[in-house]
Amino acid sequence: MSSDTSWIMSSRSTGNGGSCVEARRHDGLIEVRNSKARQAGTVQFTTEEWDSFLYGAKRGEFDRLLGD
């Protein structure tokens, strides 16, 4: 699973000025960026960190960050 991938845009992103998050696998890491500010760089995760994040997100562990 070390193959690089192209950028994938979140299906929750909107094409008309909304939130745009993209992710890809590159050099054995998962990179995440804001597609509207690509020059700002990326946040990088190991595959284990990314897997843990997705597991927590799917279980609703971060929902409280959204507020009431």
Jmol script that loads the backbone (N, CA, C; Angstrom):
load data "model"
ATOM      1  N   MET A   1       0.823  -1.193   0.000  1.00  0.00           N
ATOM      2  CA  MET A   1       0.000   0.000   0.000  1.00  0.00           C
ATOM      3  C   MET A   1       0.869   1.259   0.000  1.00  0.00           C
ATOM      4  N   SER A   2       2.030   1.193  -0.632  1.00  0.00           N
ATOM      5  CA  SER A   2       2.915   2.353  -0.640  1.00  0.00           C
ATOM      6  C   SER A   2       2.762   3.196  -1.900  1.00  0.00           C
ATOM      7  N   SER A   3       1.867   2.824  -2.802  1.00  0.00           N
ATOM      8  CA  SER A   3       1.678   3.564  -4.041  1.00  0.00           C
ATOM      9  C   SER A   3       1.109   4.952  -3.771  1.00  0.00           C
ATOM     10  N   ASP A   4       1.622   5.930  -4.496  1.00  0.00           N
ATOM     11  CA  ASP A   4       1.088   7.285  -4.394  1.00  0.00           C
ATOM     12  C   ASP A   4      -0.266   7.351  -5.096  1.00  0.00           C
ATOM     13  N   THR A   5      -1.112   8.256  -4.645  1.00  0.00           N
ATOM     14  CA  THR A   5      -2.410   8.463  -5.272  1.00  0.00           C
ATOM     15  C   THR A   5      -2.549   9.931  -5.652  1.00  0.00           C
ATOM     16  N   SER A   6      -3.511  10.217  -6.493  1.00  0.00           N
ATOM     17  CA  SER A   6      -3.824  11.617  -6.806  1.00  0.00           C
ATOM     18  C   SER A   6      -4.660  12.186  -5.672  1.00  0.00           C
ATOM     19  N   TRP A   7      -4.809  13.505  -5.672  1.00  0.00           N
ATOM     20  CA  TRP A   7      -5.610  14.161  -4.641  1.00  0.00           C
ATOM     21  C   TRP A   7      -7.063  13.752  -4.783  1.00  0.00           C
ATOM     22  N   ILE A   8      -7.718  13.486  -3.657  1.00  0.00           N
ATOM     23  CA  ILE A   8      -9.131  13.127  -3.597  1.00  0.00           C
ATOM     24  C   ILE A   8      -9.840  14.219  -2.804  1.00  0.00           C
ATOM     25  N   MET A   9     -10.881  14.806  -3.390  1.00  0.00           N
ATOM     26  CA  MET A   9     -11.639  15.842  -2.687  1.00  0.00           C
ATOM     27  C   MET A   9     -12.778  15.199  -1.908  1.00  0.00           C
ATOM     28  N   SER A  10     -12.989  15.681  -0.719  1.00  0.00           N
ATOM     29  CA  SER A  10     -14.078  15.181   0.112  1.00  0.00           C
ATOM     30  C   SER A  10     -15.416  15.350  -0.606  1.00  0.00           C
ATOM     31  N   SER A  11     -16.252  14.340  -0.502  1.00  0.00           N
ATOM     32  CA  SER A  11     -17.589  14.442  -1.107  1.00  0.00           C
ATOM     33  C   SER A  11     -18.447  15.462  -0.370  1.00  0.00           C
ATOM     34  N   ARG A  12     -18.034  15.868   0.829  1.00  0.00           N
ATOM     35  CA  ARG A  12     -18.757  16.886   1.593  1.00  0.00           C
ATOM     36  C   ARG A  12     -18.364  18.299   1.175  1.00  0.00           C
ATOM     37  N   SER A  13     -17.311  18.410   0.364  1.00  0.00           N
ATOM     38  CA  SER A  13     -16.887  19.718  -0.123  1.00  0.00           C
ATOM     39  C   SER A  13     -17.842  20.181  -1.200  1.00  0.00           C
ATOM     40  N   THR A  14     -17.971  21.478  -1.332  1.00  0.00           N
ATOM     41  CA  THR A  14     -18.842  22.012  -2.371  1.00  0.00           C
ATOM     42  C   THR A  14     -17.993  22.716  -3.415  1.00  0.00           C
ATOM     43  N   GLY A  15     -18.453  22.736  -4.624  1.00  0.00           N
ATOM     44  CA  GLY A  15     -17.712  23.344  -5.711  1.00  0.00           C
ATOM     45  C   GLY A  15     -17.933  24.834  -5.869  1.00  0.00           C
ATOM     46  N   ASN A  16     -18.750  25.429  -5.032  1.00  0.00           N
ATOM     47  CA  ASN A  16     -19.075  26.845  -5.216  1.00  0.00           C
ATOM     48  C   ASN A  16     -18.648  27.688  -4.013  1.00  0.00           C
ATOM     49  N   GLY A  17     -17.379  27.542  -3.608  1.00  0.00           N
ATOM     50  CA  GLY A  17     -16.851  28.372  -2.538  1.00  0.00           C
ATOM     51  C   GLY A  17     -17.008  27.812  -1.148  1.00  0.00           C
ATOM     52  N   GLY A  18     -17.419  26.559  -1.028  1.00  0.00           N
ATOM     53  CA  GLY A  18     -17.573  25.961   0.290  1.00  0.00           C
ATOM     54  C   GLY A  18     -16.271  25.380   0.799  1.00  0.00           C
ATOM     55  N   SER A  19     -16.370  24.580   1.819  1.00  0.00           N
ATOM     56  CA  SER A  19     -15.197  23.934   2.413  1.00  0.00           C
ATOM     57  C   SER A  19     -14.652  22.888   1.455  1.00  0.00           C
ATOM     58  N   CYS A  20     -13.361  22.917   1.232  1.00  0.00           N
ATOM     59  CA  CYS A  20     -12.750  21.988   0.285  1.00  0.00           C
ATOM     60  C   CYS A  20     -11.533  21.330   0.924  1.00  0.00           C
ATOM     61  N   VAL A  21     -11.669  20.070   1.256  1.00  0.00           N
ATOM     62  CA  VAL A  21     -10.586  19.298   1.839  1.00  0.00           C
ATOM     63  C   VAL A  21     -10.172  18.234   0.841  1.00  0.00           C
ATOM     64  N   GLU A  22      -8.853  18.086   0.648  1.00  0.00           N
ATOM     65  CA  GLU A  22      -8.327  17.065  -0.245  1.00  0.00           C
ATOM     66  C   GLU A  22      -7.313  16.225   0.518  1.00  0.00           C
ATOM     67  N   ALA A  23      -7.185  14.971   0.116  1.00  0.00           N
ATOM     68  CA  ALA A  23      -6.212  14.079   0.733  1.00  0.00           C
ATOM     69  C   ALA A  23      -5.591  13.197  -0.344  1.00  0.00           C
ATOM     70  N   ARG A  24      -4.367  12.737  -0.061  1.00  0.00           N
ATOM     71  CA  ARG A  24      -3.703  11.792  -0.958  1.00  0.00           C
ATOM     72  C   ARG A  24      -2.683  10.984  -0.164  1.00  0.00           C
ATOM     73  N   ARG A  25      -2.270   9.862  -0.732  1.00  0.00           N
ATOM     74  CA  ARG A  25      -1.168   9.084  -0.179  1.00  0.00           C
ATOM     75  C   ARG A  25       0.072   9.451  -0.981  1.00  0.00           C
ATOM     76  N   HIS A  26       1.148   9.832  -0.286  1.00  0.00           N
ATOM     77  CA  HIS A  26       2.380  10.260  -0.952  1.00  0.00           C
ATOM     78  C   HIS A  26       3.577   9.897  -0.076  1.00  0.00           C
ATOM     79  N   ASP A  27       4.529   9.196  -0.657  1.00  0.00           N
ATOM     80  CA  ASP A  27       5.744   8.788   0.057  1.00  0.00           C
ATOM     81  C   ASP A  27       5.442   8.071   1.369  1.00  0.00           C
ATOM     82  N   GLY A  28       4.404   7.228   1.369  1.00  0.00           N
ATOM     83  CA  GLY A  28       4.063   6.439   2.544  1.00  0.00           C
ATOM     84  C   GLY A  28       3.278   7.174   3.610  1.00  0.00           C
ATOM     85  N   LEU A  29       2.930   8.431   3.371  1.00  0.00           N
ATOM     86  CA  LEU A  29       2.161   9.228   4.326  1.00  0.00           C
ATOM     87  C   LEU A  29       0.834   9.639   3.709  1.00  0.00           C
ATOM     88  N   ILE A  30      -0.116  10.035   4.549  1.00  0.00           N
ATOM     89  CA  ILE A  30      -1.362  10.627   4.088  1.00  0.00           C
ATOM     90  C   ILE A  30      -1.207  12.133   4.249  1.00  0.00           C
ATOM     91  N   GLU A  31      -1.433  12.862   3.167  1.00  0.00           N
ATOM     92  CA  GLU A  31      -1.351  14.320   3.199  1.00  0.00           C
ATOM     93  C   GLU A  31      -2.753  14.894   3.041  1.00  0.00           C
ATOM     94  N   VAL A  32      -3.033  15.940   3.804  1.00  0.00           N
ATOM     95  CA  VAL A  32      -4.327  16.612   3.763  1.00  0.00           C
ATOM     96  C   VAL A  32      -4.072  18.092   3.537  1.00  0.00           C
ATOM     97  N   ARG A  33      -4.881  18.705   2.678  1.00  0.00           N
ATOM     98  CA  ARG A  33      -4.716  20.137   2.415  1.00  0.00           C
ATOM     99  C   ARG A  33      -6.065  20.797   2.158  1.00  0.00           C
ATOM    100  N   ASN A  34      -6.047  22.105   2.262  1.00  0.00           N
ATOM    101  CA  ASN A  34      -7.192  22.939   1.905  1.00  0.00           C
ATOM    102  C   ASN A  34      -7.028  23.267   0.428  1.00  0.00           C
ATOM    103  N   SER A  35      -7.951  22.829  -0.408  1.00  0.00           N
ATOM    104  CA  SER A  35      -7.798  23.028  -1.849  1.00  0.00           C
ATOM    105  C   SER A  35      -7.890  24.499  -2.243  1.00  0.00           C
ATOM    106  N   LYS A  36      -8.427  25.338  -1.358  1.00  0.00           N
ATOM    107  CA  LYS A  36      -8.519  26.760  -1.660  1.00  0.00           C
ATOM    108  C   LYS A  36      -7.276  27.519  -1.203  1.00  0.00           C
ATOM    109  N   ALA A  37      -6.358  26.825  -0.512  1.00  0.00           N
ATOM    110  CA  ALA A  37      -5.113  27.449  -0.045  1.00  0.00           C
ATOM    111  C   ALA A  37      -3.974  26.445  -0.183  1.00  0.00           C
ATOM    112  N   ARG A  38      -3.816  25.897  -1.359  1.00  0.00           N
ATOM    113  CA  ARG A  38      -2.811  24.851  -1.593  1.00  0.00           C
ATOM    114  C   ARG A  38      -1.398  25.312  -1.266  1.00  0.00           C
ATOM    115  N   GLN A  39      -1.115  26.584  -1.466  1.00  0.00           N
ATOM    116  CA  GLN A  39       0.211  27.112  -1.199  1.00  0.00           C
ATOM    117  C   GLN A  39       0.544  27.086   0.295  1.00  0.00           C
ATOM    118  N   ALA A  40      -0.455  26.908   1.136  1.00  0.00           N
ATOM    119  CA  ALA A  40      -0.241  26.870   2.589  1.00  0.00           C
ATOM    120  C   ALA A  40       0.386  25.557   3.040  1.00  0.00           C
ATOM    121  N   GLY A  41       0.451  24.573   2.160  1.00  0.00           N
ATOM    122  CA  GLY A  41       1.076  23.304   2.497  1.00  0.00           C
ATOM    123  C   GLY A  41       0.073  22.245   2.918  1.00  0.00           C
ATOM    124  N   THR A  42       0.625  21.190   3.514  1.00  0.00           N
ATOM    125  CA  THR A  42      -0.194  20.047   3.903  1.00  0.00           C
ATOM    126  C   THR A  42       0.040  19.687   5.363  1.00  0.00           C
ATOM    127  N   VAL A  43      -0.881  18.918   5.891  1.00  0.00           N
ATOM    128  CA  VAL A  43      -0.703  18.252   7.175  1.00  0.00           C
ATOM    129  C   VAL A  43      -0.462  16.794   6.831  1.00  0.00           C
ATOM    130  N   GLN A  44       0.541  16.179   7.441  1.00  0.00           N
ATOM    131  CA  GLN A  44       0.893  14.801   7.109  1.00  0.00           C
ATOM    132  C   GLN A  44       0.630  13.865   8.281  1.00  0.00           C
ATOM    133  N   PHE A  45       0.160  12.669   7.950  1.00  0.00           N
ATOM    134  CA  PHE A  45      -0.139  11.637   8.934  1.00  0.00           C
ATOM    135  C   PHE A  45       0.478  10.321   8.484  1.00  0.00           C
ATOM    136  N   THR A  46       0.911   9.507   9.435  1.00  0.00           N
ATOM    137  CA  THR A  46       1.262   8.136   9.086  1.00  0.00           C
ATOM    138  C   THR A  46      -0.042   7.414   8.768  1.00  0.00           C
ATOM    139  N   THR A  47       0.050   6.281   8.115  1.00  0.00           N
ATOM    140  CA  THR A  47      -1.176   5.543   7.803  1.00  0.00           C
ATOM    141  C   THR A  47      -1.869   5.081   9.087  1.00  0.00           C
ATOM    142  N   GLU A  48      -1.092   4.785  10.130  1.00  0.00           N
ATOM    143  CA  GLU A  48      -1.680   4.387  11.402  1.00  0.00           C
ATOM    144  C   GLU A  48      -2.437   5.557  12.047  1.00  0.00           C
ATOM    145  N   GLU A  49      -1.853   6.751  12.006  1.00  0.00           N
ATOM    146  CA  GLU A  49      -2.529   7.929  12.548  1.00  0.00           C
ATOM    147  C   GLU A  49      -3.811   8.229  11.785  1.00  0.00           C
ATOM    148  N   TRP A  50      -3.745   8.150  10.461  1.00  0.00           N
ATOM    149  CA  TRP A  50      -4.909   8.417   9.626  1.00  0.00           C
ATOM    150  C   TRP A  50      -6.017   7.402   9.905  1.00  0.00           C
ATOM    151  N   ASP A  51      -5.630   6.143  10.017  1.00  0.00           N
ATOM    152  CA  ASP A  51      -6.592   5.086  10.306  1.00  0.00           C
ATOM    153  C   ASP A  51      -7.277   5.338  11.655  1.00  0.00           C
ATOM    154  N   SER A  52      -6.502   5.747  12.654  1.00  0.00           N
ATOM    155  CA  SER A  52      -7.059   6.049  13.971  1.00  0.00           C
ATOM    156  C   SER A  52      -8.002   7.242  13.914  1.00  0.00           C
ATOM    157  N   PHE A  53      -7.615   8.269  13.162  1.00  0.00           N
ATOM    158  CA  PHE A  53      -8.469   9.439  13.014  1.00  0.00           C
ATOM    159  C   PHE A  53      -9.803   9.062  12.363  1.00  0.00           C
ATOM    160  N   LEU A  54      -9.743   8.325  11.261  1.00  0.00           N
ATOM    161  CA  LEU A  54     -10.975   7.923  10.582  1.00  0.00           C
ATOM    162  C   LEU A  54     -11.856   7.071  11.479  1.00  0.00           C
ATOM    163  N   TYR A  55     -11.260   6.174  12.233  1.00  0.00           N
ATOM    164  CA  TYR A  55     -12.015   5.331  13.162  1.00  0.00           C
ATOM    165  C   TYR A  55     -12.761   6.210  14.168  1.00  0.00           C
ATOM    166  N   GLY A  56     -12.061   7.172  14.750  1.00  0.00           N
ATOM    167  CA  GLY A  56     -12.683   8.075  15.715  1.00  0.00           C
ATOM    168  C   GLY A  56     -13.763   8.934  15.085  1.00  0.00           C
ATOM    169  N   ALA A  57     -13.511   9.423  13.877  1.00  0.00           N
ATOM    170  CA  ALA A  57     -14.496  10.266  13.193  1.00  0.00           C
ATOM    171  C   ALA A  57     -15.770   9.477  12.892  1.00  0.00           C
ATOM    172  N   LYS A  58     -15.608   8.249  12.449  1.00  0.00           N
ATOM    173  CA  LYS A  58     -16.771   7.417  12.147  1.00  0.00           C
ATOM    174  C   LYS A  58     -17.583   7.101  13.391  1.00  0.00           C
ATOM    175  N   ARG A  59     -16.930   7.067  14.541  1.00  0.00           N
ATOM    176  CA  ARG A  59     -17.615   6.784  15.808  1.00  0.00           C
ATOM    177  C   ARG A  59     -18.171   8.046  16.456  1.00  0.00           C
ATOM    178  N   GLY A  60     -17.949   9.215  15.863  1.00  0.00           N
ATOM    179  CA  GLY A  60     -18.490  10.453  16.388  1.00  0.00           C
ATOM    180  C   GLY A  60     -17.661  11.088  17.491  1.00  0.00           C
ATOM    181  N   GLU A  61     -16.410  10.647  17.656  1.00  0.00           N
ATOM    182  CA  GLU A  61     -15.568  11.143  18.745  1.00  0.00           C
ATOM    183  C   GLU A  61     -15.241  12.627  18.637  1.00  0.00           C
ATOM    184  N   PHE A  62     -15.372  13.215  17.465  1.00  0.00           N
ATOM    185  CA  PHE A  62     -15.028  14.621  17.274  1.00  0.00           C
ATOM    186  C   PHE A  62     -16.260  15.509  17.099  1.00  0.00           C
ATOM    187  N   ASP A  63     -17.423  14.929  17.195  1.00  0.00           N
ATOM    188  CA  ASP A  63     -18.662  15.685  16.970  1.00  0.00           C
ATOM    189  C   ASP A  63     -18.806  16.873  17.916  1.00  0.00           C
ATOM    190  N   ARG A  64     -18.297  16.768  19.124  1.00  0.00           N
ATOM    191  CA  ARG A  64     -18.440  17.874  20.079  1.00  0.00           C
ATOM    192  C   ARG A  64     -17.678  19.113  19.648  1.00  0.00           C
ATOM    193  N   LEU A  65     -16.738  18.984  18.734  1.00  0.00           N
ATOM    194  CA  LEU A  65     -16.001  20.145  18.218  1.00  0.00           C
ATOM    195  C   LEU A  65     -16.899  21.051  17.373  1.00  0.00           C
ATOM    196  N   LEU A  66     -18.017  20.523  16.905  1.00  0.00           N
ATOM    197  CA  LEU A  66     -18.933  21.290  16.066  1.00  0.00           C
ATOM    198  C   LEU A  66     -19.816  22.226  16.871  1.00  0.00           C
ATOM    199  N   GLY A  67     -19.834  22.068  18.164  1.00  0.00           N
ATOM    200  CA  GLY A  67     -20.676  22.910  19.018  1.00  0.00           C
ATOM    201  C   GLY A  67     -22.084  22.373  19.090  1.00  0.00           C
ATOM    202  N   ASP A  68     -22.952  23.207  19.608  1.00  0.00           N
ATOM    203  CA  ASP A  68     -24.363  22.796  19.794  1.00  0.00           C
ATOM    204  C   ASP A  68     -25.172  22.942  18.546  1.00  0.00           C
TER     205      ASP A  68
END
end "model"
wireframe off; spacefill off
backbone 0.3
color backbone group
